[in-house]
Amino acid sequence: MAGLFDKQAKIYVNARPNYPTEWFSMLAALTPHHTLAWDAGTGNGQAALGVAEHYEQVIATDVSEGQLQHAMPHPKVRYMHTPLSMSDDEVVNLIGGENSVDLVTVATAIHWFDLPRFYSLVTRLLRKPGGVIAVWTYSQIIVSPTFDPLLETFSGMTSPYRNPIVQYAFDGYRTLPFPFESVGLGSEGNPLPLDMPKEMSFDVFLELLRSSSAVATAKEQGVDFLSEEMIKEFETAWGGSKLVRSVIYKAFMLVGKVKL
């Protein structure tokens, strides 16, 4: 999977949204200590920067070197490459040691993880008591009654090229295993729904589609879903290439603590 996101890294940094500041304030209020946070699957650091506003240090890790090359610098964020070949003990020691992490975040990435292994690492690393894990994703954007059906059709067209594990995200994490004790912000099988309103240009919308793993996989196999004809159809439904629209990302969050 790392190779796929290496290839998309430059597009990804321009296309993917930043997360609302109030999310990070909400999560920080759950942890009594604010010394160390771990942002796993950080990509280019979109979530890590938000976490850094509330914690003394953030360790931001990713298996993709390409993504980390485009990571946004911050004095309190340390970006680290964690190849799949690293042992669990190496990862734990790299991040800060057992029982050391106040907050673990995973933004729009956990569906790609080896979940049993990752959850074992989280259990070892989180401070007990007091440590919290929060994971979230978004599954779609809402643009307009004219545009949304076209986007839904496009999503259906690309679905044969979608990795099956991405279905967790398309299910809004309702089917995602999450073996942690609820803290009142979503629980296994019952994620917390959240809206992310954003201003979006048509060019950014196209970059969002190009950053999709299904679209990238299809293109590698010689299928270009974003043909000139398809782009023109989207542009017409959008209202013209120069129009900046207010859109809503439909997001879902799960937050928990280690069961003692």
C-alpha positions in Angstrom: 0.0 0.0 0.0 2.9 2.4 0.7 3.9 2.3 -2.9 0.4 3.4 -4.0 0.4 6.4 -1.8 4.0 7.3 -2.7 2.8 7.8 -6.2 -0.1 10.0 -5.1 1.8 12.0 -2.5 2.1 15.3 -4.4 -1.6 15.2 -5.4 -2.7 14.2 -1.9 -1.1 17.1 -0.2 -3.1 19.6 -2.4 -6.4 17.7 -2.5 -7.1 16.4 1.0 -8.8 18.7 3.6 -7.5 20.0 6.9 -9.6 19.0 9.9 -11.6 21.4 12.1 -9.6 22.9 15.0 -12.5 22.2 17.3 -12.0 18.4 16.8 -8.5 18.7 18.3 -9.7 20.8 21.2 -12.4 18.2 21.9 -9.9 15.4 21.9 -7.3 17.3 24.0 -10.0 17.9 26.7 -10.2 14.1 27.1 -6.6 13.5 28.2 -5.3 14.7 31.6 -1.8 14.9 30.3 -0.6 16.7 27.1 3.0 15.5 26.9 3.2 13.2 23.9 0.8 12.3 21.0 1.2 9.8 18.2 -0.3 10.5 14.8 -0.2 7.2 12.9 -0.5 7.1 9.1 0.2 10.8 9.1 0.5 11.2 5.4 1.6 14.8 4.9 0.8 15.8 8.5 -2.7 17.3 8.2 -3.9 15.9 11.5 -0.4 16.1 13.2 -0.4 19.9 12.9 -3.8 20.1 14.7 -2.7 17.8 17.5 0.5 19.8 17.9 -1.6 22.8 19.1 -2.4 20.9 22.3 0.5 18.5 23.0 4.2 19.2 23.8 5.4 16.7 21.2 3.8 14.8 18.3 5.4 11.8 16.7 4.0 11.5 13.2 4.6 8.2 11.4 3.9 6.7 8.1 5.0 3.7 6.0 5.1 5.9 2.9 8.4 7.8 2.4 6.8 9.7 -0.5 4.0 11.1 1.8 6.5 12.1 4.4 8.6 14.0 1.8 5.6 16.3 1.4 4.9 16.6 5.2 4.3 20.1 6.5 7.0 21.1 9.1 6.1 22.2 12.7 8.5 22.7 15.6 6.6 20.2 17.8 6.1 17.5 15.2 8.7 14.8 14.5 8.0 12.9 11.3 9.3 9.3 11.2 9.3 6.6 8.6 8.0 3.3 10.0 8.5 0.6 7.3 6.4 -2.5 7.7 9.7 -4.4 8.4 10.0 -2.7 11.8 9.3 -4.9 14.7 6.6 -3.9 17.3 9.3 -3.3 19.9 11.2 -1.0 17.5 8.0 1.0 16.9 7.2 1.3 20.6 10.7 2.4 21.4 10.7 4.9 18.5 7.6 6.6 19.6 8.3 6.9 23.3 8.0 3.6 25.1 5.2 1.7 26.8 2.6 3.7 28.7 3.9 7.0 27.3 1.4 8.4 24.8 -1.5 10.6 25.8 -3.3 10.7 22.5 -3.2 8.4 19.4 -4.8 9.8 16.3 -5.4 8.2 12.9 -7.0 10.4 10.3 -8.5 8.7 7.2 -6.0 5.9 7.3 -6.8 3.2 9.8 -8.7 1.1 7.2 -5.3 0.5 5.5 -3.7 -0.9 8.7 -3.0 -4.4 10.0 -5.6 -3.8 12.7 -4.7 -6.5 15.3 -1.0 -5.4 15.1 -1.8 -1.7 15.3 -4.3 -2.1 18.2 -1.7 -4.1 20.1 0.8 -1.3 19.6 -1.8 1.3 20.8 -2.5 -0.8 23.9 1.2 -0.9 24.8 1.8 2.8 24.0 -1.2 4.5 25.5 -0.9 6.0 29.0 -3.0 4.0 31.4 -5.2 5.5 32.8 -5.8 8.6 30.8 -4.6 7.8 27.2 -7.1 8.0 24.4 -7.2 6.8 20.8 -9.3 8.7 18.1 -9.8 7.5 14.5 -11.8 9.2 11.9 -12.6 9.2 8.2 -14.9 10.8 5.6 -16.8 8.8 3.0 -18.3 11.4 0.7 -18.8 15.1 0.0 -22.2 16.8 -0.4 -22.2 19.5 -3.1 -25.7 20.0 -4.5 -28.8 18.0 -5.5 -27.6 18.3 -9.2 -24.0 17.3 -8.6 -24.3 14.6 -5.9 -26.0 11.9 -8.1 -23.3 12.3 -10.7 -20.6 11.9 -8.1 -22.4 8.8 -6.7 -22.5 7.3 -10.2 -18.8 8.0 -10.6 -18.0 6.3 -7.3 -20.0 3.2 -8.5 -18.0 3.1 -11.7 -14.6 3.2 -9.9 -15.7 0.7 -7.1 -14.3 -2.4 -9.0 -10.8 -0.9 -8.6 -11.3 -0.2 -4.9 -9.3 -2.2 -2.4 -11.9 -4.2 -0.4 -10.5 -2.9 2.9 -11.5 0.6 1.9 -15.1 -0.5 2.4 -14.6 0.3 6.1 -14.4 4.0 5.1 -17.4 3.8 2.8 -19.3 2.2 5.6 -18.5 5.3 7.8 -16.5 3.0 10.1 -19.7 1.3 11.3 -18.1 -2.1 10.5 -14.6 -1.2 11.7 -13.3 -3.3 14.6 -12.5 -0.9 17.5 -11.8 -2.9 20.7 -11.6 0.1 23.1 -13.8 1.4 25.9 -16.1 4.2 24.8 -15.5 7.7 26.2 -18.7 9.1 24.8 -17.6 10.0 21.3 -18.6 7.1 19.1 -18.0 3.4 19.9 -17.5 0.2 17.9 -20.5 -0.1 15.5 -21.7 3.3 16.3 -19.3 6.1 15.1 -19.9 9.7 15.9 -21.2 11.5 12.7 -19.5 14.8 12.0 -19.7 17.4 9.2 -16.7 19.2 7.8 -17.9 22.3 5.8 -15.3 23.5 3.3 -14.9 26.0 0.5 -13.8 24.1 -2.6 -12.7 25.0 -6.1 -13.4 22.8 -9.1 -9.7 22.2 -9.6 -9.4 21.0 -6.0 -12.4 18.7 -6.5 -10.6 17.1 -9.5 -7.4 16.7 -7.4 -9.5 15.0 -4.7 -10.8 12.5 -7.3 -7.2 11.9 -8.7 -6.0 11.2 -5.2 -8.5 8.4 -4.8 -6.8 5.0 -4.6 -9.4 3.4 -6.9 -8.9 6.1 -9.6 -5.1 5.7 -9.3 -5.3 1.9 -9.5 -7.5 2.0 -12.5 -5.2 4.4 -14.3 -2.3 2.1 -13.7 -4.3 -0.6 -15.4 -5.0 1.6 -18.4 -8.5 2.8 -17.4 -8.8 6.6 -17.1 -12.1 7.5 -15.4 -11.2 11.2 -15.6 -11.5 11.6 -19.3 -12.1 15.0 -20.9 -15.7 14.1 -21.4 -16.1 13.1 -17.7 -14.4 16.2 -16.5 -16.7 18.3 -18.7 -19.7 16.6 -17.3 -18.5 17.3 -13.7 -17.7 20.9 -14.6 -21.2 21.5 -16.0 -22.9 20.0 -12.9 -20.5 22.0 -10.7 -21.6 25.3 -12.3 -18.4 26.1 -14.1 -14.7 25.7 -13.5 -14.3 29.1 -11.9 -17.0 28.6 -9.2 -15.9 28.0 -5.6 -18.6 26.0 -3.8 -19.4 25.4 -0.2 -19.3 21.6 0.3 -19.7 19.3 3.2 -17.5 16.3 4.0 -19.5 13.6 5.8 -17.1 12.4 8.5 -17.2 9.7 11.2 -15.1 9.3 14.4 -14.4 6.6 17.0 -12.8 7.5 20.3 -11.8 5.2 23.1 -9.4 4.2 25.9 -7.7 0.9 26.7 -10.0 -1.5 28.6 -8.5 -2.2 32.0 
